[in-house]
């Protein structure tokens, strides 16, 4: 018995020794520079990297690892991969990334090219699901159920992760387990733990308490908690007590290494400014007139007090046409509620952008938060209205808007989460493709964003309601100068005509 007890004490003593050594290393978190901070990251490591587009990215840590191209075979968890020559695009250029787990490819041509040619494995994941996977992994939750993506290739499986040189899939996604809760289907997804997390903060104290600035918070807190070793770079380091406890966004317990970045380029991906008073108006081309007609009609969907999420492109423009007396609260999924107008020239802030990576402002009453908090609002049904674009819509409300397999890969971004969140979903798009082919179809040909999720379709020609219970489309408005027959010729899906058919509101 005594020998067993001694052995037990020996094991306990060893464990305590390891814990003391670990605690000792965490007591000294300040590191001289980025090179020292990433020195032990080895080939084959997994990394969770904060940022949204190129806003809030750990520039110096990324650059330090890019200077070590032999550190390759990396698995990277991040919302996107920067741009071709900045951010994670540097690791892509060096071919340091083996697998990219992201929600959005966007305009990164190198990312798209390496995926389509089989140089890069890509696991496309809905943005909100990615944020929650990171948050859950860091919270010790191994998996969770979500309605996002149910019925799409993300759940069914078979989506190409890696292509061969012949263009055929070599690795495809596995199907996800599905269960029904309260009459609705949900799929099981895993939480994420990474070997390292690379984080960009604004200020920190020497203990490792971190503050973020503007929408540069985005994925950073979620990535931070998911890393077994969390490395943070900030613009300013202060002494404990100089940051008010209420102002700390990431507590020190999550942080293992901390550096002060020597400099920051802080590129702006899409500098967007308010029009200058008296400036020449944009020339109204036929395409502009089509767009404006859709935008004006989309703005008629707003009701006073609504919380609204507007997708990239035409939906975003609808905010410029809000009727007098109507107040709406715009939510941007990168972590902003109460989004204001574009800034005036000279006041733009690279740490304040919208989901389209455009520079924006805040308003009195605005709120800022992390990506996981943002999608908790969306998935939880707290947003009243979602307006987004589409490549195709089916007569039953199916939506496709994120990929053309083998040709164009944009990624789903937050769209799958938005259409699964329970808000009213309105699609704005041109009625036909550039070729003249209809985009309102009997069934979508492209991979789906969501099944049966669309409530209303607004085009330059018409407005349709998607009737509940699988009853198809009902034409409720026709653009001035057009007839029902004109709409029929441009629409593949069958539809009924409302007895209260009206001219399209403008």
ABEGO torsion letter per residue (X at the ends): XAAAAAAAAAAAAAAAAAAAAAAAAAABABBABAAAAAAABBBGBBBBBBEBEABGBBAAAAAAAAABAABBGBBBBBABAEBAABEAAAAAAAGABABBBBABAEABAAAAAAAAAGABBBBBBBAAAAAAAAAAAAAGBABBBBABGBGBAAAAEGBBABBBAAGBBABBBBBBBBBBBGGBBBBBBBBBBBABBBBBBABBBAAGBBBBBEAAAEAAAAAAAABABBBBBBABBBBBGABBAAABABBAAABABBBBBABBAGBBABBBBBBBBGBBBBBBBAAAAAAAAAAAAAAAABBBGBBBBBBBEAAAAAAAABBBGBBBBBBBAAGBBGBBBBBBBGABBAABBBAAGBBBBBBBGBBBBBAAAAAAAAAAGABABBBBBBABBBAAGBBBAABBBGABBAEAEAAAAAAAAGBBBBBBBBABBAAGBBABBABBABBBABBGABABBBBAABBBBBBBGGAEBBBABBBBGBBAAAAAAABABBBBBBAABBBBBX
